[in-house]
Amino acid sequence: MLGGSPTDFTGDGKDDIVTFTHDDEADVYVAPSTGSEFGGARVWHDFFAPGGETPLSGDFNGDGKDDVVTFTRNPEADVYVALSNGEGFGPAAVWHDHFAPGGEVPAVGDVNGDGRDDIVTFTHDADAKVYVALSTGSGFGPAAVWHDFFAPAGEFPALGDVNGDGRDDLITFTQGSTGDVYVALSDGNGFGAGRLVHEHFALAGEQPRVGDVNGDGKDDILAFTQGAESDVYVALSDGNGFGGGQLWNGFFAPNGEFPYVGDYNGDGKDDIVTFTHNDEADVYVSLSNGTDAFVDGRKWHDFFGLRGETSL
């Protein structure tokens, strides 16, 4: 479950794309954004996130360049980080020695507002606890419970700064036939009570994502319906909740593709990207106009992110 995480690995204000091969080589490829396309892909790390691990991205040392993290998910449940130098990722180092084991769902976000991304895990079971390990800039501190019941099994958890206070909050999409959305706000030391903020969004089979599509500093929610229509709906945050779902694109990311969110042209508004993950391995982007639509949908890369890879 990947709701969204930043991918500006060069630190130029434009999100890039990354793919983790997950094979024996476990290479990591990055294609930087030029603002109108993704440039040539090259290896930024030659062994990171082998098969079975869960990779994500975020700025863990607060230098303005996004790094990569992987959760091993094995009995040791180690967490490795490789920091970006703007042209590649450095050596992988253990930043936590037990976090997000087994079937838990890890996520990345700056939950205490200090400018460094932290790691979060949803136990995603009947207990539905949420643990946080804060970044020190060179490692993650001890894991602590920040919420004792949020996003139980069957829901789609994510993080985003929905009220614009600089701290990422908890979001969960119940999916199913009701499509409720709950939020629990961060106060910098924990998450408050879960609150229903939308009653019909991202139903079963749809792909929820989180991003600031209108550039107002508050994260909004998106739903990619996939299927025959492949619509993209947005519900904008007003700081207290989300407005009604609005159609922002009438055909994007059909079945089999993987949609994601990022600011690919550097204008401060998050756009949408999709990886076809087929033999062509095309990558398409549609840019946010900031008000009511994703426009100018076209191919930005013609070979990136193969089947079985994790592409962000």
KEKE-3310 file (N, C-alpha, C; in steps of 0.2 Angstrom, whole numbers, plus 5000, padded with zeros to 4 digits):
npx = (5004:5004:5003:5009:5024:5038:5049:5060:5075:5086:5086:5081:5069:5059:5050:5057:5058:5059:5064:5064:5072:5071:5077:5090:5101:5096:5096:5094:5086:5086:5077:5079:5068:5066:5057:5049:5050:5056:5073:5087:5088:5097:5108:5107:5110:5118:5114:5100:5085:5081:5071:5055:5056:5051:5052:5053:5053:5060:5065:5077:5087:5086:5091:5086:5086:5078:5079:5082:5073:5072:5062:5064:5056:5057:5061:5070:5067:5074:5078:5084:5093:5098:5107:5104:5115:5113:5117:5117:5114:5121:5130:5121:5114:5110:5096:5087:5083:5072:5058:5041:5038:5033:5017:5014:5011:5022:5026:5030:5034:5035:5031:5033:5036:5050:5057:5063:5060:5051:5048:5034:5023:5009:5000:4990:4980:4969:4972:4977:4987:4997:5014:5028:5044:5056:5066:5083:5091:5102:5099:5085:5075:5069:5055:5038:5021:5010:4997:4983:4972:4969:4966:4963:4964:4961:4959:4965:4979:4988:4999:4999:4999:4986:4980:4989:4999:5012:5015:5014:4999:4988:4979:4966:4958:4943:4938:4929:4911:4907:4917:4923:4933:4945:4954:4967:4975:4992:5000:5013:5018:5011:4996:4980:4962:4954:4944:4930:4930:4926:4913:4912:4922:4935:4932:4930:4943:4947:4961:4968:4977:4988:4991:4996:4987:4983:4992:4991:4997:4991:4987:4978:4966:4966:4958:4960:4951:4953:4950:4937:4933:4943:4945:4950:4948:4947:4947:4947:4957:4951:4957:4950:4943:4938:4932:4919:4920:4928:4929:4944:4952:4948:4953:4965:4979:4974:4968:4981:4991:5002:4998:5004:5009:5016:5026:5030:5034:5038:5031:5025:5013:5005:5006:5000:5006:5009:5014:5016:5020:5021:5027:5031:5034:5031:5030:5018:5013:5002:4998:4994:4982:4980:4967:4955:4958:4969:4980:4986:4991:5003:5017:5031:5042:5050:5054:5054:5053:5049:5038:5035:5044:5046:5040:5041)
npy = (4994:5010:5026:5038:5047:5058:5061:5069:5067:5074:5086:5098:5103:5097:5083:5066:5050:5033:5016:5000:4985:4973:4960:4948:4956:4968:4982:5000:5011:5028:5041:5057:5072:5084:5094:5093:5081:5064:5062:5052:5036:5029:5019:5021:5015:5000:4988:4986:4984:4970:4956:4954:4964:4981:4995:5013:5031:5047:5062:5060:5065:5078:5087:5092:5084:5069:5053:5035:5021:5005:4992:4977:4967:4954:4942:4949:4962:4974:4991:4999:5013:5023:5037:5051:5060:5069:5064:5051:5037:5034:5022:5009:5009:5002:5009:5007:4993:4985:4986:4987:4973:4957:4957:4971:4988:4999:5017:5034:5050:5067:5068:5075:5088:5093:5094:5083:5067:5054:5037:5027:5014:5004:4992:4985:4975:4967:4974:4986:4996:5011:5014:5025:5030:5042:5052:5055:5061:5054:5042:5031:5034:5026:5015:5020:5020:5029:5030:5021:5014:5013:5012:4997:4980:4977:4990:5005:5013:5029:5043:5061:5079:5086:5097:5107:5111:5108:5096:5079:5069:5055:5045:5036:5025:5017:5009:4996:4996:5007:5017:5026:5040:5042:5053:5057:5069:5075:5080:5082:5075:5064:5056:5062:5059:5048:5054:5055:5061:5061:5053:5045:5039:5033:5018:5000:4992:5003:5015:5023:5039:5052:5069:5086:5094:5107:5116:5123:5120:5111:5094:5084:5072:5058:5047:5034:5026:5016:5001:5001:5014:5022:5034:5049:5055:5069:5075:5090:5097:5107:5110:5106:5095:5086:5091:5088:5074:5077:5075:5075:5070:5061:5049:5039:5029:5015:4998:4987:4996:5007:5020:5036:5050:5066:5082:5085:5095:5105:5116:5118:5111:5096:5083:5069:5053:5038:5021:5009:4996:4985:4976:4987:4997:5011:5028:5039:5056:5068:5084:5095:5108:5116:5120:5112:5101:5088:5090:5089:5076:5065:5055:5053:5045:5032:5019:5012:5005:4989:4974:4968:4976:4989:5004:5022)
npz = (5000:4995:4998:4994:4993:4994:4980:4976:4972:4967:4973:4966:4967:4959:4957:4955:4946:4952:4952:4959:4957:4963:4960:4958:4957:4963:4959:4959:4950:4944:4936:4933:4934:4921:4921:4910:4905:4910:4912:4906:4912:4926:4936:4953:4964:4968:4975:4984:4993:4990:4984:4992:5001:5006:4999:5001:5000:5005:5014:5025:5032:5031:5021:5010:4999:4993:5000:5000:5008:5015:5021:5028:5032:5037:5050:5058:5054:5050:5046:5032:5026:5012:5008:4998:4987:4978:4966:4966:4977:4993:5003:5010:5026:5042:5050:5059:5070:5072:5065:5058:5056:5047:5042:5043:5038:5032:5032:5026:5033:5039:5054:5066:5062:5060:5049:5045:5038:5045:5050:5050:5056:5052:5061:5056:5059:5071:5082:5077:5079:5079:5076:5078:5073:5076:5065:5068:5060:5057:5060:5066:5080:5095:5093:5096:5102:5093:5091:5096:5090:5073:5056:5054:5048:5031:5027:5019:5023:5025:5024:5027:5026:5031:5037:5035:5044:5044:5049:5046:5045:5050:5039:5033:5022:5021:5011:5002:5001:5007:5008:5017:5024:5036:5047:5058:5067:5069:5083:5085:5095:5095:5088:5087:5090:5079:5065:5056:5039:5026:5017:5006:4996:4986:4983:4985:4975:4969:4968:4981:4984:4990:4990:4988:4977:4973:4978:4990:5002:5010:5011:4999:4994:4982:4970:4960:4949:4940:4930:4917:4915:4921:4928:4937:4953:4964:4980:4989:5002:5016:5027:5038:5034:5019:5004:4992:4981:4965:4947:4940:4930:4915:4910:4915:4920:4918:4922:4928:4928:4938:4948:4954:4964:4962:4962:4947:4938:4946:4950:4962:4964:4965:4953:4943:4940:4930:4929:4917:4918:4909:4894:4886:4896:4898:4904:4910:4912:4920:4922:4936:4935:4945:4949:4945:4937:4930:4917:4900:4898:4894:4887:4897:4899:4890:4893:4908:4924:4926:4925:4941:4947:4960:4958:4960)
capx = (5000:5009:4999:5013:5030:5042:5054:5065:5082:5092:5085:5080:5062:5055:5050:5059:5055:5063:5062:5068:5071:5069:5079:5096:5105:5093:5098:5089:5087:5082:5076:5077:5064:5068:5051:5044:5050:5061:5079:5089:5088:5104:5109:5109:5112:5118:5111:5096:5079:5080:5065:5052:5057:5046:5056:5050:5057:5059:5071:5078:5092:5083:5096:5082:5086:5075:5083:5078:5073:5069:5059:5066:5050:5059:5060:5074:5064:5079:5077:5090:5093:5104:5106:5105:5120:5110:5119:5117:5113:5127:5130:5115:5115:5104:5094:5083:5085:5066:5052:5037:5039:5028:5012:5013:5011:5026:5024:5035:5032:5037:5026:5034:5037:5056:5060:5066:5055:5051:5045:5028:5020:5002:5000:4985:4977:4964:4974:4977:4991:5002:5020:5032:5051:5058:5073:5088:5096:5107:5095:5078:5074:5065:5048:5033:5014:5007:4989:4981:4968:4968:4967:4963:4965:4956:4959:4971:4982:4992:5001:4998:4998:4979:4978:4994:5003:5019:5016:5010:4994:4986:4973:4964:4952:4940:4937:4923:4906:4905:4922:4924:4940:4946:4960:4970:4980:4998:5002:5020:5020:5006:4990:4974:4957:4952:4938:4927:4931:4923:4909:4911:4928:4940:4928:4934:4945:4951:4968:4969:4983:4988:4996:4994:4986:4981:4997:4989:5000:4987:4987:4972:4965:4964:4956:4961:4946:4956:4944:4935:4933:4950:4944:4954:4944:4951:4944:4952:4957:4950:4960:4946:4940:4939:4926:4916:4925:4928:4933:4950:4954:4943:4956:4972:4980:4969:4970:4987:4996:5003:4998:5007:5008:5022:5026:5035:5037:5041:5027:5022:5006:5007:5004:5000:5011:5007:5019:5012:5023:5021:5033:5033:5036:5030:5028:5014:5012:4997:5000:4989:4981:4979:4960:4950:4960:4975:4980:4992:4993:5008:5022:5037:5048:5047:5056:5056:5048:5046:5034:5038:5048:5042:5041:5038)
capy = (5000:5016:5031:5043:5049:5063:5058:5074:5065:5079:5093:5104:5106:5093:5075:5062:5043:5028:5009:4995:4979:4967:4954:4946:4962:4973:4988:5005:5016:5035:5045:5064:5076:5090:5098:5092:5074:5061:5060:5045:5032:5026:5015:5026:5010:4993:4983:4989:4982:4964:4953:4953:4970:4986:5002:5020:5037:5053:5066:5058:5069:5085:5091:5094:5079:5063:5047:5029:5017:4999:4988:4970:4963:4947:4942:4954:4968:4979:4996:5002:5020:5025:5044:5054:5065:5072:5061:5044:5035:5032:5015:5007:5008:5001:5015:5004:4986:4981:4990:4985:4966:4954:4960:4978:4992:5005:5023:5039:5056:5071:5068:5080:5094:5096:5095:5076:5062:5049:5031:5025:5007:5002:4985:4983:4969:4968:4979:4992:5001:5014:5015:5030:5030:5048:5053:5060:5064:5049:5035:5032:5033:5020:5015:5022:5020:5036:5029:5014:5010:5016:5008:4990:4976:4979:4997:5008:5018:5033:5049:5067:5085:5088:5104:5112:5114:5106:5089:5074:5066:5049:5045:5029:5024:5010:5006:4993:4999:5014:5022:5032:5042:5045:5057:5058:5074:5075:5086:5082:5070:5058:5057:5063:5054:5047:5057:5054:5067:5060:5047:5041:5041:5027:5012:4994:4991:5009:5016:5030:5042:5058:5074:5093:5095:5114:5120:5127:5118:5106:5088:5082:5064:5056:5040:5031:5021:5010:4998:5003:5022:5024:5041:5051:5060:5073:5079:5095:5098:5114:5111:5102:5089:5086:5093:5083:5071:5080:5072:5079:5067:5056:5042:5039:5023:5009:4992:4984:5001:5009:5027:5039:5057:5070:5088:5084:5101:5110:5122:5118:5108:5089:5080:5062:5049:5031:5016:5004:4990:4980:4976:4994:5000:5018:5032:5045:5061:5073:5090:5098:5115:5119:5121:5107:5096:5086:5091:5088:5069:5062:5050:5057:5041:5026:5013:5013:5001:4983:4970:4965:4981:4994:5011:5027)
capz = (5000:4994:4997:4991:4997:4990:4976:4973:4974:4966:4977:4962:4967:4955:4959:4950:4947:4955:4952:4963:4952:4967:4958:4962:4957:4967:4957:4960:4944:4945:4930:4935:4930:4918:4921:4904:4904:4914:4908:4906:4919:4927:4942:4958:4969:4964:4979:4989:4993:4986:4984:4998:5005:5005:4998:5000:4999:5010:5016:5031:5035:5031:5017:5004:4994:4996:5001:5000:5014:5014:5027:5026:5033:5039:5057:5060:5053:5050:5041:5029:5022:5008:5008:4991:4987:4972:4959:4968:4984:4996:5006:5014:5033:5046:5054:5064:5070:5072:5063:5053:5054:5044:5037:5045:5033:5033:5028:5028:5033:5044:5059:5071:5059:5061:5042:5043:5037:5050:5048:5053:5054:5054:5062:5051:5062:5075:5087:5073:5082:5074:5079:5075:5075:5073:5063:5071:5055:5056:5062:5068:5087:5097:5091:5101:5099:5093:5090:5098:5085:5067:5050:5055:5042:5026:5026:5015:5027:5022:5028:5023:5030:5029:5039:5033:5050:5044:5052:5043:5049:5048:5034:5031:5017:5023:5004:5003:4998:5010:5006:5022:5025:5043:5048:5065:5066:5073:5087:5086:5100:5095:5084:5090:5089:5072:5064:5049:5036:5020:5018:5000:4992:4985:4985:4984:4969:4967:4971:4984:4985:4994:4988:4987:4970:4972:4980:4996:5008:5013:5006:4997:4993:4975:4969:4953:4948:4936:4926:4910:4915:4923:4930:4943:4957:4969:4986:4991:5009:5018:5033:5043:5030:5012:5000:4988:4975:4959:4942:4937:4923:4913:4908:4917:4924:4918:4925:4927:4929:4945:4948:4960:4964:4964:4958:4942:4934:4951:4951:4969:4964:4964:4947:4943:4935:4930:4926:4913:4920:4904:4890:4884:4902:4897:4910:4908:4917:4918:4926:4939:4933:4952:4951:4944:4932:4927:4910:4896:4899:4889:4889:4899:4898:4886:4896:4915:4928:4923:4929:4947:4951:4963:4954:4963)
cpx = (5004:5004:5002:5019:5035:5048:5059:5072:5087:5091:5084:5073:5057:5056:5053:5056:5061:5060:5067:5067:5069:5072:5086:5101:5103:5095:5092:5091:5083:5082:5074:5072:5067:5063:5046:5045:5055:5067:5081:5090:5095:5104:5111:5111:5112:5116:5107:5089:5078:5073:5062:5052:5052:5050:5051:5055:5055:5065:5073:5083:5091:5088:5092:5083:5083:5080:5079:5078:5070:5067:5060:5060:5051:5059:5065:5071:5068:5076:5083:5089:5099:5102:5108:5111:5119:5112:5118:5115:5119:5126:5124:5117:5109:5102:5089:5083:5078:5060:5048:5038:5033:5023:5010:5014:5015:5024:5030:5032:5035:5032:5027:5036:5044:5060:5064:5060:5056:5048:5039:5026:5013:5002:4995:4982:4971:4965:4974:4981:4995:5008:5024:5039:5054:5065:5077:5092:5101:5105:5088:5078:5070:5058:5043:5026:5012:4999:4988:4975:4966:4970:4968:4964:4959:4956:4965:4974:4987:4994:5000:4997:4992:4977:4984:4998:5010:5021:5011:5005:4992:4980:4972:4958:4949:4939:4930:4918:4904:4910:4923:4931:4940:4953:4961:4976:4986:4998:5009:5023:5016:5000:4984:4968:4955:4945:4936:4927:4928:4919:4908:4917:4933:4937:4933:4936:4949:4957:4968:4976:4982:4993:4992:4993:4985:4986:4996:4992:4997:4986:4980:4972:4963:4962:4957:4956:4948:4950:4943:4935:4940:4950:4949:4950:4949:4946:4948:4951:4955:4953:4957:4943:4941:4932:4924:4921:4923:4932:4938:4953:4950:4946:4963:4973:4975:4972:4977:4993:4996:5003:5001:5007:5015:5022:5032:5038:5039:5037:5023:5015:5008:5003:5003:5004:5008:5013:5015:5014:5021:5027:5035:5036:5036:5028:5024:5013:5006:4997:4994:4988:4980:4972:4955:4952:4967:4975:4986:4995:4997:5013:5028:5043:5045:5050:5058:5050:5045:5042:5038:5042:5043:5044:5038:5040)
cpy = (5006:5022:5038:5045:5053:5059:5063:5072:5069:5085:5099:5106:5102:5086:5071:5055:5038:5021:5005:4988:4973:4960:4953:4952:4968:4980:4993:5010:5022:5038:5052:5068:5082:5096:5097:5085:5071:5060:5053:5042:5029:5023:5020:5021:5003:4987:4986:4986:4976:4962:4952:4959:4976:4993:5008:5025:5043:5056:5065:5062:5077:5090:5094:5090:5072:5057:5041:5025:5010:4995:4981:4966:4956:4947:4947:4961:4974:4984:4999:5009:5021:5033:5046:5060:5070:5069:5053:5043:5032:5025:5014:5006:5006:5007:5013:4996:4982:4986:4987:4978:4963:4957:4967:4982:4999:5011:5028:5045:5060:5072:5073:5087:5097:5096:5088:5071:5057:5043:5029:5018:5006:4994:4981:4976:4971:4974:4986:4998:5004:5016:5020:5029:5037:5048:5057:5063:5059:5042:5037:5030:5027:5021:5016:5022:5027:5036:5022:5010:5015:5012:5000:4986:4977:4986:4999:5014:5022:5039:5055:5073:5088:5095:5109:5115:5112:5099:5084:5070:5059:5050:5038:5029:5017:5006:5002:4996:5006:5019:5028:5033:5045:5048:5057:5063:5073:5081:5087:5077:5063:5060:5057:5058:5054:5050:5056:5061:5067:5053:5043:5043:5035:5021:5006:4994:4997:5010:5023:5032:5049:5063:5081:5095:5103:5118:5124:5125:5113:5100:5086:5074:5063:5049:5039:5025:5015:5007:5002:5011:5025:5032:5042:5056:5063:5076:5083:5096:5105:5115:5107:5096:5090:5087:5087:5080:5074:5076:5077:5076:5061:5049:5043:5033:5018:5003:4989:4989:5003:5016:5030:5046:5061:5077:5087:5090:5107:5116:5123:5114:5100:5087:5072:5058:5041:5027:5011:4997:4984:4980:4982:4998:5008:5021:5038:5049:5065:5078:5093:5106:5119:5121:5116:5102:5094:5086:5089:5081:5067:5058:5055:5052:5035:5019:5013:5009:4995:4980:4968:4970:4985:5001:5016:5034)
cpz = (5000:4992:4994:4996:4992:4986:4973:4975:4972:4970:4973:4962:4963:4957:4953:4950:4949:4954:4955:4959:4956:4965:4961:4962:4962:4966:4958:4954:4946:4938:4933:4931:4927:4919:4915:4902:4909:4910:4908:4912:4920:4934:4947:4964:4966:4969:4985:4988:4988:4987:4991:5002:5002:5004:4998:5000:5004:5011:5023:5035:5034:5026:5011:4998:4997:4995:5000:5006:5012:5020:5025:5027:5036:5047:5061:5060:5053:5045:5039:5026:5018:5006:5001:4992:4981:4965:4960:4975:4987:4999:5010:5021:5037:5051:5059:5064:5071:5071:5058:5051:5050:5040:5039:5038:5034:5029:5030:5028:5039:5049:5064:5068:5060:5055:5040:5043:5042:5047:5053:5051:5057:5055:5058:5053:5066:5080:5084:5077:5077:5078:5075:5077:5072:5071:5067:5066:5053:5058:5064:5076:5089:5094:5097:5098:5099:5092:5092:5095:5079:5061:5051:5048:5037:5023:5022:5019:5023:5027:5024:5028:5028:5031:5038:5039:5050:5047:5049:5048:5046:5044:5033:5027:5019:5016:5005:4999:5001:5008:5010:5022:5032:5043:5056:5064:5071:5077:5088:5090:5099:5090:5088:5088:5082:5071:5057:5045:5029:5020:5011:4995:4992:4987:4983:4976:4966:4971:4974:4984:4988:4991:4988:4980:4968:4975:4986:5002:5012:5008:5005:4995:4985:4975:4962:4953:4945:4932:4920:4910:4916:4924:4936:4947:4962:4974:4989:4999:5011:5025:5039:5040:5023:5009:4996:4982:4969:4953:4939:4931:4921:4910:4909:4921:4924:4922:4923:4928:4936:4945:4954:4959:4966:4960:4953:4938:4939:4952:4958:4969:4962:4958:4948:4938:4935:4926:4923:4916:4916:4900:4888:4890:4901:4904:4908:4914:4915:4924:4929:4936:4940:4954:4950:4939:4932:4920:4906:4897:4893:4892:4891:4899:4894:4888:4903:4919:4925:4927:4935:4950:4955:4961:4958:4960)
residu = (MET:LEU:GLY:GLY:SER:PRO:THR:ASP:PHE:THR:GLY:ASP:GLY:LYS:ASP:ASP:ILE:VAL:THR:PHE:THR:HIS:ASP:ASP:GLU:ALA:ASP:VAL:TYR:VAL:ALA:PRO:SER:THR:GLY:SER:GLU:PHE:GLY:GLY:ALA:ARG:VAL:TRP:HIS:ASP:PHE:PHE:ALA:PRO:GLY:GLY:GLU:THR:PRO:LEU:SER:GLY:ASP:PHE:ASN:GLY:ASP:GLY:LYS:ASP:ASP:VAL:VAL:THR:PHE:THR:ARG:ASN:PRO:GLU:ALA:ASP:VAL:TYR:VAL:ALA:LEU:SER:ASN:GLY:GLU:GLY:PHE:GLY:PRO:ALA:ALA:VAL:TRP:HIS:ASP:HIS:PHE:ALA:PRO:GLY:GLY:GLU:VAL:PRO:ALA:VAL:GLY:ASP:VAL:ASN:GLY:ASP:GLY:ARG:ASP:ASP:ILE:VAL:THR:PHE:THR:HIS:ASP:ALA:ASP:ALA:LYS:VAL:TYR:VAL:ALA:LEU:SER:THR:GLY:SER:GLY:PHE:GLY:PRO:ALA:ALA:VAL:TRP:HIS:ASP:PHE:PHE:ALA:PRO:ALA:GLY:GLU:PHE:PRO:ALA:LEU:GLY:ASP:VAL:ASN:GLY:ASP:GLY:ARG:ASP:ASP:LEU:ILE:THR:PHE:THR:GLN:GLY:SER:THR:GLY:ASP:VAL:TYR:VAL:ALA:LEU:SER:ASP:GLY:ASN:GLY:PHE:GLY:ALA:GLY:ARG:LEU:VAL:HIS:GLU:HIS:PHE:ALA:LEU:ALA:GLY:GLU:GLN:PRO:ARG:VAL:GLY:ASP:VAL:ASN:GLY:ASP:GLY:LYS:ASP:ASP:ILE:LEU:ALA:PHE:THR:GLN:GLY:ALA:GLU:SER:ASP:VAL:TYR:VAL:ALA:LEU:SER:ASP:GLY:ASN:GLY:PHE:GLY:GLY:GLY:GLN:LEU:TRP:ASN:GLY:PHE:PHE:ALA:PRO:ASN:GLY:GLU:PHE:PRO:TYR:VAL:GLY:ASP:TYR:ASN:GLY:ASP:GLY:LYS:ASP:ASP:ILE:VAL:THR:PHE:THR:HIS:ASN:ASP:GLU:ALA:ASP:VAL:TYR:VAL:SER:LEU:SER:ASN:GLY:THR:ASP:ALA:PHE:VAL:ASP:GLY:ARG:LYS:TRP:HIS:ASP:PHE:PHE:GLY:LEU:ARG:GLY:GLU:THR:SER:LEU)
# end
